[in-house]
Amino acid sequence: MKNRWMMTVVGLLALGVSGLAQAEADPKLWAVVKEAFFPKRDIQEVDFLKIEAPRRAESGAQVPVTLIYDKAAANGVALKKLYVIVDANPIQLASTYHLTDMLNGFQMATRIRQETDSFVRLIGETADGKLYMGKREIRAAGGCGGTVDNNEAEVRAAAGKIKLNVDAPKFGEPATATFNIRHVMRTGLQRDLVSQGYVPAFYINKTTFTYNGKEVMTVDVGVGTSEDPYMKFSFVPDAPGKLEVVATDNEGKTFTQSLDVHS
């Protein structure tokens, strides 16, 4: 990931847009970002991948988005991975979702970071490597860098506290799950308010959801995800059971929570 990020930064400098102080999202960035992450691969823009979001976000640190893979409208295109990419962020890959049949498509409400106005892209990949894309332009600023003035003891004590909920389902039909984990999600690009040195990255890097021991979804979480990561999604439980989540951070800590699900 570090090499890809450096390649992208070099490309942006070559385009003369390294400052990223754009009045609006710059479509020229995508050519560089695409070659960093998907070199020499075709990507088809489609209607069955969508991003719902405000045209202008109130805060670049908390940009609400809903990511949609409409499986019924995909005419047999079965996606196994979804990548969320923010063209103008210093680290463009915000998250990667590994899908299973228990999701029956995908609809995820979550929050991302944006450093400046940008196109946000939802890239879907099939098992045989075909790529598809939906995109949305969102105006926002200041979500990745800036300064932090956290009480370190309080940050560490709160990190990893999980709230997990599932609406009472009708088994065999979609049920809505909500996951929220306390975590400061430091990007590694923020500066300490006192020393002005960079604060080391500290973030949740993976969450895995299982139901009755069967994988529902795994998420590779990046620093483009907002503080206190939030995910609201649907899955299809076929019987009463237990929804479990295991989250890890980049320092190797593990956090778990489980919930009994019944109608």
N, C-alpha and C positions, 0 to 999 in steps of 0.2 A: 504494500500500500504506500509506503514511504517513497519508493521509486516512482510509482505512478503519480503521486502528488508532485514530486520534483519535476517530472516530465511536463506536467500540466502547467506548473508555474513558469517553466522556461518557455513554453508555447505562448502563454499569455504575454510574457515580456516581449516576445517577437512580434506580437500583434500590437504592441504599444498600449495595452490596456491593463497593465499591472496594477495601477491605482484603483481600478474598478469603481471609480467615482462617477457612475453613469446616472444620467437623468432618468433612464428607464433601462429595462433588461436589454442586453446586447446579444443579438442572435449569432454574432460572429464567434462567440466563445465556444459554441457547441462543437465546431469542427476540431478544435484542439482537445476538448474534453473527450469527445468520442474516440479519437485516435489513442488517447491515453488508456482508456478502459476497454474499448472494443475495436482494436486496430484491424483495419481492412475487412470489417464485417458489415454486412447490410443490415439496416434496421428499418422495418416497415412501420410507418405511422398508421395507427388504427383507432377506431371509435370504441372498441371494447375495453380499452385502458383509459381511465379518466382520473383527473385530480380535481377535486372540489376544494376551493379555498377562496378567501377574500381577495379581491383585486389588490387591496393595500392592507397589510397587516399592521396592527397597532404597535407591535413590538417585534423586532427582528430576532429576539431571544426566544419568543414563544409564537411561532407561526402555525395556526391550526390548519391541518390538511386532512382530507378524506381520500384515501387511495382505493380505487375501484378496478377490479378485474371482473367484468361481466361475462361469466363463463357461458351463459345461455346465448349471448350475442356473438360469441367467438367462433361459431361454426366449426367446432371440433378442435380448435387450437388449445392444447392443454399445456398451460404454463407450470413450470416447476420452481422458478425463481422470479422474484421481482426486486429490481434495484431502484432506489430513490436517489436521484442525482440532482444537485443544485449547481448549475453551471458556474455561477460567480463566487461560490464559496472557496476559501483557500484550500479546504479539503472537501472535495465535491461529493463523494459517496456518503450519504447520510445513513443508509441502512440497507440491508439485504434480507428479504423474506424468503424462507424455504417453505414451500407450500405442500400440503397433502390433500387427499380426497376428502378428509373430514371438514375442510373449509368450504367445499362446494363453490369454488370461485373465491373471491376475496373482496372484503370491504373493511377497511381499517381507518379509524379516526385516530390521529396522533398529532404530535407537535414537533416541528423541526426548527432549526436555526437558519437564519440568512444574514450574511454580512452586508449585502447590498441588493438592489433590484436584480431579479434573475428569472430565467426560465427554470422551473422545477420539472423534472422528467421522471416518469414511471416506465422503466424498461422491463419487459417480460421476456423470459428465456424458456424455451421448450427443452425437453430431454435431449433432443438431437441438435441443440445449439442455435435454432432460429430465434431471431430477436424482433420484438415488437415494441412500440412506444406510444405513450400518450404524454402530453405536456400541458403546462399552464404557466403563464407569466404572473409573477407575484412581486409586488413592490414592498420592500422591507429593508431595514438597515440596522447594523450594529450588533448582530447576534452572536458573532464568533470571537471577537477580540475584546477590547476594553480593559477595565481594571476590576479586580475583585478584592473584597475586604471581608472575607469570611472568618469567623471564629473556627480555627482548625479543629479544636476538640468537639465543638458542636457538630461540625460537618461530618466528622468521623463517627460520632455517636448516632447520628440520624441515618447514615447511609445504609441502604438495604432494607428499610422497613417497607413491607409490601401490603397493599390492599388488593384483594381479588374478589370479584363478584360475578355471579351468573344469574341472569333473569330466569325465573322458573320456566323450564322448557316444556314443550310437547315433544317427546322423544321421537326421533326421526325427522324433525323439522329444525330449522336454524334457531339457535339460542345465542343471546348476546352476552359476551364476556367482557368485563372491564378490569384492566390491570393498571396499577399505578405503583411505582417504586420511588422512594425518596433517594435522590442522589444528585450531587451538585453538577455532575457531567462537565468537568473542566476540560476545555478544548486543547490546552497546551499553547494557545495563542494569546491567552490573557496575561496581564501584568499585575504583579502585586502592587497595591496602592501605595505602600510605604517604600519598598526597595526599587520598584519599577522593573524588577527582573521578571522573566516569564515564570508563571506558575505551572508546575508539571501537570501533564494531562492526568485526569482521574475520572474514569467513566465506566458505566455499565457497557460491556462489550458483547454480551450474548444473553438471550432469554430463550428457554425451551419450554413449550407447553405440551403436556401429555394428558390424555383422558383414558382412565382405566389402563394405564401403562402404554397406550398407543400414541405415537407422536401426532400432535395436531399442527404444530408450526414451530419452527426455529427461526429466531431473528438475530442476525449479526448486526449489532447496534454500533453506530459510529458517533463521533463527537458532533455531527450535524443534527443529532437528536437533542431536544431541549432538556433543560434541567427537570428533574423529577419525571422520568419517562412515563408516558401515558399511552395506552393502547386499548382501543375499544373495537372488538371484532366479533364476527359470527362464526360458529362452528356447529356441526350437526351431531349431537350425542344420540346414540341409538338405544341407550338404556340408562337407568340410574347408575351413578358412579362417582369418581373422584377426578376433578381437574387439578393438576399440579403444575407449578411453574418453578423452574430452576434458573436463577440469574447469576451471572458472574461478572466481575469487574476486571479491569486491566492490571490490577495488583494481585489477582488470583483468589480473591475472596468469593465465597459462594453464599447465595441467599435463596431461601426456599419458602414456598407457601402452598397450601393445598385447600381444597374446598369440596365438600360433599355436595353433589348435584342430584336433586330429586324434584319431581313435579309438585 
